[in-house]
Amino acid sequence: MKFKVWDTKNKKYVEDELQDLALKEFKNLVYCDMEGCAIEEDGTLIILDECGNYGYLDSNRFEIEFIEEF
């Protein structure tokens, strides 16, 4: 199953603004080398860079939109 992460604050999909989000919200991420988002088993959202760094996305601000595949 695929999914997208929606930022309710600025009304954009996170995948469209990974670099901006990493640069502004997460000082530990390599903003120019972003991987994407992941969901942990308990539903926690994570943003990842390609160097193995990560940050937790605020569940009050970000929502998961699941995409059906046929």
mmCIF file of the C-alpha atoms, coordinates in Angstrom:
data_MODEL
# 
_entry.id   MODEL 
# 
loop_
_atom_site.group_PDB 
_atom_site.id 
_atom_site.type_symbol 
_atom_site.label_atom_id 
_atom_site.label_alt_id 
_atom_site.label_comp_id 
_atom_site.label_asym_id 
_atom_site.label_entity_id 
_atom_site.label_seq_id 
_atom_site.pdbx_PDB_ins_code 
_atom_site.Cartn_x 
_atom_site.Cartn_y 
_atom_site.Cartn_z 
_atom_site.occupancy 
_atom_site.B_iso_or_equiv 
_atom_site.pdbx_formal_charge 
_atom_site.auth_seq_id 
_atom_site.auth_comp_id 
_atom_site.auth_asym_id 
_atom_site.auth_atom_id 
_atom_site.pdbx_PDB_model_num 
ATOM 1  C CA . MET A 1 1  ? 0.000  0.000  0.000  1.00 0.00 ? 1  MET A CA 1 
ATOM 2  C CA . LYS A 1 2  ? 1.280  3.457  -0.873 1.00 0.00 ? 2  LYS A CA 1 
ATOM 3  C CA . PHE A 1 3  ? 0.626  6.624  1.073  1.00 0.00 ? 3  PHE A CA 1 
ATOM 4  C CA . LYS A 1 4  ? 1.194  10.357 1.020  1.00 0.00 ? 4  LYS A CA 1 
ATOM 5  C CA . VAL A 1 5  ? 1.683  12.635 3.995  1.00 0.00 ? 5  VAL A CA 1 
ATOM 6  C CA . TRP A 1 6  ? -0.404 15.805 4.100  1.00 0.00 ? 6  TRP A CA 1 
ATOM 7  C CA . ASP A 1 7  ? 0.803  18.908 5.986  1.00 0.00 ? 7  ASP A CA 1 
ATOM 8  C CA . THR A 1 8  ? -2.342 20.524 7.392  1.00 0.00 ? 8  THR A CA 1 
ATOM 9  C CA . LYS A 1 9  ? -0.455 23.705 8.294  1.00 0.00 ? 9  LYS A CA 1 
ATOM 10 C CA . ASN A 1 10 ? 0.467  24.770 4.757  1.00 0.00 ? 10 ASN A CA 1 
ATOM 11 C CA . LYS A 1 11 ? -1.907 22.477 2.813  1.00 0.00 ? 11 LYS A CA 1 
ATOM 12 C CA . LYS A 1 12 ? 0.841  20.667 0.858  1.00 0.00 ? 12 LYS A CA 1 
ATOM 13 C CA . TYR A 1 13 ? 2.034  17.112 0.503  1.00 0.00 ? 13 TYR A CA 1 
ATOM 14 C CA . VAL A 1 14 ? 5.262  16.523 2.430  1.00 0.00 ? 14 VAL A CA 1 
ATOM 15 C CA . GLU A 1 15 ? 6.856  14.718 -0.528 1.00 0.00 ? 15 GLU A CA 1 
ATOM 16 C CA . ASP A 1 16 ? 6.595  17.943 -2.523 1.00 0.00 ? 16 ASP A CA 1 
ATOM 17 C CA . GLU A 1 17 ? 8.511  19.921 0.103  1.00 0.00 ? 17 GLU A CA 1 
ATOM 18 C CA . LEU A 1 18 ? 10.880 17.449 1.811  1.00 0.00 ? 18 LEU A CA 1 
ATOM 19 C CA . GLN A 1 19 ? 13.889 19.756 1.574  1.00 0.00 ? 19 GLN A CA 1 
ATOM 20 C CA . ASP A 1 20 ? 12.053 22.791 2.938  1.00 0.00 ? 20 ASP A CA 1 
ATOM 21 C CA . LEU A 1 21 ? 10.522 20.816 5.795  1.00 0.00 ? 21 LEU A CA 1 
ATOM 22 C CA . ALA A 1 22 ? 13.852 19.231 6.746  1.00 0.00 ? 22 ALA A CA 1 
ATOM 23 C CA . LEU A 1 23 ? 15.644 22.569 6.644  1.00 0.00 ? 23 LEU A CA 1 
ATOM 24 C CA . LYS A 1 24 ? 13.060 24.469 8.711  1.00 0.00 ? 24 LYS A CA 1 
ATOM 25 C CA . GLU A 1 25 ? 11.826 21.829 11.160 1.00 0.00 ? 25 GLU A CA 1 
ATOM 26 C CA . PHE A 1 26 ? 14.640 19.289 11.645 1.00 0.00 ? 26 PHE A CA 1 
ATOM 27 C CA . LYS A 1 27 ? 18.197 20.463 12.228 1.00 0.00 ? 27 LYS A CA 1 
ATOM 28 C CA . ASN A 1 28 ? 19.597 16.898 12.291 1.00 0.00 ? 28 ASN A CA 1 
ATOM 29 C CA . LEU A 1 29 ? 18.536 16.003 8.724  1.00 0.00 ? 29 LEU A CA 1 
ATOM 30 C CA . VAL A 1 30 ? 20.634 16.433 5.595  1.00 0.00 ? 30 VAL A CA 1 
ATOM 31 C CA . TYR A 1 31 ? 18.069 18.553 3.750  1.00 0.00 ? 31 TYR A CA 1 
ATOM 32 C CA . CYS A 1 32 ? 19.708 18.176 0.326  1.00 0.00 ? 32 CYS A CA 1 
ATOM 33 C CA . ASP A 1 33 ? 19.649 14.356 0.476  1.00 0.00 ? 33 ASP A CA 1 
ATOM 34 C CA . MET A 1 34 ? 16.127 13.429 1.565  1.00 0.00 ? 34 MET A CA 1 
ATOM 35 C CA . GLU A 1 35 ? 14.668 9.920  1.326  1.00 0.00 ? 35 GLU A CA 1 
ATOM 36 C CA . GLY A 1 36 ? 10.995 10.346 2.205  1.00 0.00 ? 36 GLY A CA 1 
ATOM 37 C CA . CYS A 1 37 ? 8.483  9.412  4.881  1.00 0.00 ? 37 CYS A CA 1 
ATOM 38 C CA . ALA A 1 38 ? 7.784  6.175  6.724  1.00 0.00 ? 38 ALA A CA 1 
ATOM 39 C CA . ILE A 1 39 ? 5.137  4.879  9.113  1.00 0.00 ? 39 ILE A CA 1 
ATOM 40 C CA . GLU A 1 40 ? 6.112  2.901  12.216 1.00 0.00 ? 40 GLU A CA 1 
ATOM 41 C CA . GLU A 1 41 ? 4.009  -0.047 13.394 1.00 0.00 ? 41 GLU A CA 1 
ATOM 42 C CA . ASP A 1 42 ? 2.144  2.173  15.861 1.00 0.00 ? 42 ASP A CA 1 
ATOM 43 C CA . GLY A 1 43 ? 1.290  4.732  13.152 1.00 0.00 ? 43 GLY A CA 1 
ATOM 44 C CA . THR A 1 44 ? 4.000  7.253  14.052 1.00 0.00 ? 44 THR A CA 1 
ATOM 45 C CA . LEU A 1 45 ? 5.165  9.275  11.035 1.00 0.00 ? 45 LEU A CA 1 
ATOM 46 C CA . ILE A 1 46 ? 8.872  9.705  10.357 1.00 0.00 ? 46 ILE A CA 1 
ATOM 47 C CA . ILE A 1 47 ? 10.804 11.801 7.829  1.00 0.00 ? 47 ILE A CA 1 
ATOM 48 C CA . LEU A 1 48 ? 14.132 10.306 6.685  1.00 0.00 ? 48 LEU A CA 1 
ATOM 49 C CA . ASP A 1 49 ? 17.254 11.425 4.883  1.00 0.00 ? 49 ASP A CA 1 
ATOM 50 C CA . GLU A 1 50 ? 19.552 9.104  2.911  1.00 0.00 ? 50 GLU A CA 1 
ATOM 51 C CA . CYS A 1 51 ? 22.255 9.241  5.618  1.00 0.00 ? 51 CYS A CA 1 
ATOM 52 C CA . GLY A 1 52 ? 20.149 7.382  8.182  1.00 0.00 ? 52 GLY A CA 1 
ATOM 53 C CA . ASN A 1 53 ? 18.963 10.436 10.117 1.00 0.00 ? 53 ASN A CA 1 
ATOM 54 C CA . TYR A 1 54 ? 15.285 10.840 10.938 1.00 0.00 ? 54 TYR A CA 1 
ATOM 55 C CA . GLY A 1 55 ? 12.766 13.024 12.710 1.00 0.00 ? 55 GLY A CA 1 
ATOM 56 C CA . TYR A 1 56 ? 9.273  12.404 14.028 1.00 0.00 ? 56 TYR A CA 1 
ATOM 57 C CA . LEU A 1 57 ? 6.416  14.305 12.401 1.00 0.00 ? 57 LEU A CA 1 
ATOM 58 C CA . ASP A 1 58 ? 3.809  15.898 14.686 1.00 0.00 ? 58 ASP A CA 1 
ATOM 59 C CA . SER A 1 59 ? 0.637  13.795 14.530 1.00 0.00 ? 59 SER A CA 1 
ATOM 60 C CA . ASN A 1 60 ? -1.470 16.909 15.184 1.00 0.00 ? 60 ASN A CA 1 
ATOM 61 C CA . ARG A 1 61 ? -0.082 18.608 12.067 1.00 0.00 ? 61 ARG A CA 1 
ATOM 62 C CA . PHE A 1 62 ? 0.518  15.773 9.580  1.00 0.00 ? 62 PHE A CA 1 
ATOM 63 C CA . GLU A 1 63 ? -2.018 13.288 8.227  1.00 0.00 ? 63 GLU A CA 1 
ATOM 64 C CA . ILE A 1 64 ? -1.613 10.055 6.263  1.00 0.00 ? 64 ILE A CA 1 
ATOM 65 C CA . GLU A 1 65 ? -3.499 9.655  2.993  1.00 0.00 ? 65 GLU A CA 1 
ATOM 66 C CA . PHE A 1 66 ? -3.491 6.039  1.803  1.00 0.00 ? 66 PHE A CA 1 
ATOM 67 C CA . ILE A 1 67 ? -3.532 5.390  -1.949 1.00 0.00 ? 67 ILE A CA 1 
ATOM 68 C CA . GLU A 1 68 ? -5.256 2.288  -3.257 1.00 0.00 ? 68 GLU A CA 1 
ATOM 69 C CA . GLU A 1 69 ? -3.378 0.240  -5.800 1.00 0.00 ? 69 GLU A CA 1 
ATOM 70 C CA . PHE A 1 70 ? -5.130 -2.038 -8.232 1.00 0.00 ? 70 PHE A CA 1 
# 
